[in-house]
Amino acid sequence: MITDHPAADVGVRAPAVWFALAGALTLWASAFVGVRSALHDFTPGAMALLRFVIASVCLVVVWAVTARVRRERLRLPSARDVPLLLLCALLLIVVYNLGLNFGEQTVSPGTAGFLVGQVPVFSVMLAAAILRERVAVVGWLGVGVGIAGTLVVLFADQAGLQINVGAFSVLAAAVAESLYFVLSKPLLKRYSAMELNVYVTLPGTLLMFPFTPDLTRQLAAASKGGILVMVYLGIFPAAVAYLLWNYALARLDVSASTSALYALPLITVVVSFLFLRELPSLLGLIGGLVSLVGAALVNNRHGRAETR
């Protein structure tokens, strides 16, 4: 939830706010690296299931504790919203995570970060098509630049000018996440961010239960390090990072927090190099930087036309 705070209060809390913001971005960046590392022990489907079983348990605990502290009643979603919630669960939990996991079999974490960084570009295009939201000329210019950079990234991490199939999988994940953001917009008028997280994460996890036999076999053979990575992915990039993000978001204006997201792919590149000694190819780095420029233009205050 975004709340207003006096400027003086923001100034006093500035160190903690920026620490929380940096922590959230670093944890999200580490998720790309963690996925790449965990692929040594788990297949993409089994990995997604295990991660969100852990995340679901953490989320339900936080939801229940938060409601108890605030003396709020836990409520179930309205029956009319169930179909849309299931679609959102399919897009954000199943398609996004399976797409990312499959893609990172051949795509470096840094390149995956640049592709997912195009979510603002895809969101604008989908919002214009589905919600009829108006986009200014600068916004459409950003869409064009972002698409150009993405096309370059599709050829990255491969020898020669050859399209990386894994990049298409990550790109599909980014489109699915963008579509989720557009479709979930009306739901946020009826449910809190915490409630929406629960209503989407739990059914999304259940939808991945067909991977249970694979997960059972792979857990028995997985290394302790691989299991610890999965526990980390289920707790920190999912639960802790969002707590830090919400703390910062409540004390910063939206433009400042949104602009900070442009650092996510770059942090991912650094974390990937430190832990895996992996870097995007030169072509991937160039395309990624170009795509970030496009995303910045889209999110620029002149990129969106004012609604009448």
C-alpha positions in Angstrom: 0.0 0.0 0.0 1.3 3.4 -0.9 0.9 6.0 1.9 1.8 9.6 2.1 4.6 10.7 4.4 5.9 14.1 5.2 9.1 15.1 3.4 10.9 15.4 6.8 10.0 11.9 7.7 11.3 10.6 4.4 14.6 12.4 5.0 15.0 10.9 8.4 14.3 7.4 7.1 16.3 7.8 3.9 19.2 5.4 4.8 16.8 2.6 5.8 14.6 3.2 2.8 17.4 3.0 0.3 18.8 0.0 2.1 15.5 -1.7 1.8 15.2 -0.8 -1.9 18.7 -2.1 -2.6 18.0 -5.2 -0.7 14.8 -6.0 -2.6 16.5 -5.5 -6.0 19.5 -7.6 -5.0 17.3 -10.4 -3.8 15.3 -10.3 -7.0 18.5 -10.3 -9.0 19.8 -13.3 -7.1 16.7 -15.2 -8.1 17.9 -15.3 -11.7 21.3 -16.6 -10.5 19.6 -19.1 -8.1 17.5 -20.6 -10.8 20.5 -21.1 -13.0 22.4 -22.8 -10.2 19.4 -25.0 -9.1 19.1 -26.4 -12.7 22.0 -28.7 -11.8 19.7 -30.6 -9.4 16.2 -30.0 -10.6 14.3 -29.8 -13.9 12.4 -26.6 -14.6 9.0 -28.0 -13.6 10.1 -29.6 -10.4 12.1 -26.5 -9.4 9.0 -24.3 -9.9 6.8 -26.5 -7.8 9.3 -26.8 -4.9 10.0 -23.1 -4.9 6.3 -22.1 -4.7 5.4 -24.8 -2.2 7.9 -23.1 0.1 6.8 -19.6 -0.9 3.1 -20.5 -0.3 3.8 -21.7 3.2 5.7 -18.5 4.0 3.0 -16.4 2.4 0.2 -18.0 4.4 2.1 -17.6 7.6 2.8 -13.9 7.0 -0.8 -13.3 5.9 -2.2 -14.9 9.0 0.2 -13.2 11.4 -0.3 -9.8 9.7 -4.1 -10.2 9.9 -3.8 -11.2 13.6 -1.6 -8.2 14.4 -4.0 -5.8 12.6 -7.1 -7.6 14.0 -8.4 -8.2 10.5 -10.5 -11.1 9.4 -9.1 -13.4 6.7 -11.6 -13.4 3.8 -12.0 -15.5 0.7 -12.2 -14.1 -2.8 -15.6 -13.4 -4.4 -16.9 -16.2 -6.6 -17.1 -13.8 -9.5 -13.4 -13.1 -9.3 -12.3 -16.8 -9.2 -11.9 -17.3 -13.0 -9.8 -14.1 -13.3 -7.7 -15.1 -10.3 -7.1 -18.5 -11.8 -6.0 -16.9 -15.0 -3.7 -14.6 -13.1 -2.2 -17.6 -11.2 -1.6 -19.4 -14.5 0.2 -16.4 -16.0 2.3 -15.2 -13.1 3.1 -18.5 -11.2 3.0 -21.2 -13.9 3.8 -19.6 -17.2 6.3 -17.0 -15.9 8.3 -19.3 -13.7 8.3 -22.3 -16.1 9.3 -19.9 -18.9 12.1 -18.5 -16.9 13.3 -21.9 -15.6 13.3 -23.5 -19.1 14.9 -20.4 -20.7 17.8 -20.2 -18.2 19.0 -23.7 -19.4 20.6 -21.9 -22.3 20.3 -18.2 -21.4 22.6 -16.5 -18.9 21.0 -14.9 -15.8 22.1 -11.4 -17.0 20.4 -11.9 -20.4 17.3 -13.2 -18.7 17.3 -10.1 -16.5 17.4 -7.8 -19.5 14.5 -9.7 -21.2 12.3 -9.6 -18.0 13.2 -5.9 -17.8 11.0 -5.4 -20.8 7.9 -6.0 -18.8 7.0 -2.3 -18.7 7.2 -2.2 -22.5 4.9 -5.2 -22.9 2.6 -3.9 -20.2 2.0 -0.6 -22.1 1.2 -2.5 -25.3 -1.2 -4.8 -23.6 -2.8 -2.1 -21.6 -3.4 -0.1 -24.8 -4.9 -3.1 -26.5 -7.0 -4.5 -23.6 -7.8 -1.6 -21.3 -7.7 1.1 -24.0 -5.2 3.1 -22.1 -3.8 6.1 -24.0 0.0 6.1 -24.8 1.9 9.3 -25.8 4.3 9.5 -28.7 7.3 9.2 -26.4 5.8 6.0 -24.9 5.4 4.4 -28.4 9.0 5.5 -29.2 10.1 3.6 -26.0 8.1 0.5 -27.2 9.9 0.6 -30.5 13.4 1.0 -28.9 12.6 -1.7 -26.4 11.5 -4.2 -29.1 14.7 -3.4 -31.1 16.8 -4.1 -28.1 14.9 -7.3 -27.4 15.4 -8.6 -30.9 19.1 -8.1 -30.4 19.0 -10.1 -27.1 17.3 -13.0 -28.9 20.5 -13.6 -30.7 22.6 -13.4 -27.6 24.4 -16.2 -25.7 24.8 -18.2 -29.0 27.7 -18.6 -31.3 27.2 -16.5 -34.4 23.9 -14.9 -35.5 21.7 -17.7 -34.3 18.5 -17.2 -32.3 18.6 -18.6 -28.8 15.5 -20.7 -28.3 15.8 -20.3 -24.5 15.5 -16.5 -25.0 12.1 -17.0 -26.5 11.1 -19.0 -23.4 12.2 -16.1 -21.1 10.5 -13.6 -23.5 7.2 -15.6 -23.1 7.6 -15.4 -19.4 8.0 -11.6 -19.5 4.9 -11.3 -21.7 2.9 -13.5 -19.3 4.0 -11.3 -16.4 3.0 -8.2 -18.3 -0.4 -9.7 -19.1 -0.8 -10.5 -15.4 -0.1 -6.9 -14.4 -2.8 -5.7 -16.9 -5.4 -8.2 -15.9 -4.8 -7.9 -12.2 -5.4 -4.1 -12.2 -9.1 -4.3 -11.5 -8.5 -6.9 -8.8 -6.4 -4.5 -6.8 -9.4 -2.3 -6.4 -11.2 -5.0 -4.5 -8.3 -6.8 -2.7 -5.2 -5.8 -0.8 -1.7 -6.6 -2.3 -1.3 -9.3 0.4 -4.7 -10.9 -0.4 -4.0 -10.9 -4.1 -0.6 -12.5 -3.6 -2.3 -15.3 -1.6 -5.2 -15.8 -4.0 -2.7 -16.0 -7.0 0.2 -17.9 -5.4 -1.8 -20.8 -3.8 -3.8 -21.9 -6.9 -0.7 -21.3 -9.1 1.2 -23.8 -6.9 -1.6 -26.3 -7.1 -1.6 -26.0 -10.9 2.0 -27.3 -10.9 1.3 -30.4 -8.8 1.6 -32.6 -12.0 5.4 -32.1 -11.5 5.2 -33.9 -8.1 6.6 -37.2 -9.3 9.6 -35.5 -10.9 10.2 -33.4 -7.8 10.0 -36.5 -5.5 12.7 -38.3 -7.5 14.9 -35.3 -7.8 14.7 -34.4 -4.2 16.1 -37.8 -3.3 19.1 -37.3 -5.5 19.6 -33.5 -5.1 22.7 -32.1 -3.3 22.3 -30.3 0.0 23.5 -27.1 -1.8 20.8 -27.5 -4.4 18.1 -27.9 -1.8 19.4 -24.9 0.2 19.2 -22.8 -3.0 15.6 -23.8 -3.5 14.7 -22.9 0.1 16.5 -19.6 -0.4 14.5 -19.0 -3.7 11.2 -19.8 -1.9 11.8 -17.5 1.0 14.0 -14.6 0.2 13.3 -13.4 -3.4 9.6 -14.2 -2.9 8.6 -13.2 0.7 11.5 -11.1 2.1 12.1 -9.0 -1.1 8.4 -8.0 -1.3 8.4 -6.9 2.3 11.5 -4.7 1.7 10.0 -3.4 -1.5 6.7 -2.5 0.2 8.6 -0.7 3.0 10.5 1.4 0.5 7.5 2.0 -1.7 5.5 3.4 1.2 8.2 6.0 1.8 9.2 7.0 -1.7 7.2 8.4 -4.6 6.2 5.9 -7.3 8.6 7.4 -9.9 11.6 6.9 -7.7 10.8 3.3 -6.9 9.9 2.5 -10.5 13.1 4.0 -11.8 15.1 1.9 -9.4 13.9 -1.2 -11.3 16.1 -0.3 -14.2 19.0 -1.3 -12.1 17.7 -4.9 -11.7 19.3 -6.4 -14.9 22.6 -4.7 -14.1 22.6 -6.0 -10.6 21.8 -9.4 -12.0 24.8 -9.2 -14.2 27.1 -8.4 -11.3 25.6 -11.1 -9.0 25.9 -13.7 -11.8 29.5 -12.9 -12.4 30.3 -13.0 -8.6 28.6 -16.4 -8.0 28.6 -18.2 -11.4 31.4 -16.3 -13.3 28.8 -15.9 -16.1 28.3 -12.8 -18.2 26.0 -12.0 -21.1 27.7 -12.0 -24.5 28.7 -8.6 -25.9 25.7 -8.7 -28.2 23.4 -9.5 -25.3 24.8 -6.6 -23.2 24.4 -4.2 -26.1 20.8 -5.3 -26.8 20.0 -5.3 -23.1 21.1 -1.7 -22.6 19.1 -0.6 -25.6 16.1 -2.4 -24.3 16.5 -0.6 -20.9 16.5 2.7 -22.7 13.2 1.7 -24.3 11.7 0.7 -20.9 12.9 4.0 -19.5 11.1 6.0 -22.2 7.9 4.0 -21.7 7.9 4.8 -18.0 8.9 8.4 -18.5 6.2 10.8 -17.2 5.8 12.0 -20.8 5.4 8.4 -22.1 1.8 8.0 -21.0 -1.0 10.3 -22.2 -3.2 11.7 -19.6 -6.6 10.1 -19.4 -9.6 12.4 -19.9 
